[in-house]
Amino acid sequence: MEEVRTYLFIVLLATLSIFLFLLGDYDSVFESLTHAFFQVASISSTTGLSIRHYIHPMLKYVTKQQTNIYIKE
């Protein structure tokens, strides 16, 4: 049972952090929360689905310079 609590805590923490990152991008708080939870569920289940690119802005520069991959903005 402790593993389930730990997993749910990680999902909740990841959802909260992505929610705070997306908060200003959508019209409502509920829409930001929905998109954040979808991203976390997609990443944790390894389905590969996504609504938007979730790389942190600081990592975009590193990714472009080190791998020569250009991310559409």
Summary of the structure (lengths in Angstrom):
residues: 73
radius of gyration: 14.2
end to end distance: 42.0
largest distance: 44.3
contacts: 150
relative contact order: 0.11
helix: 67%
strand: 0%
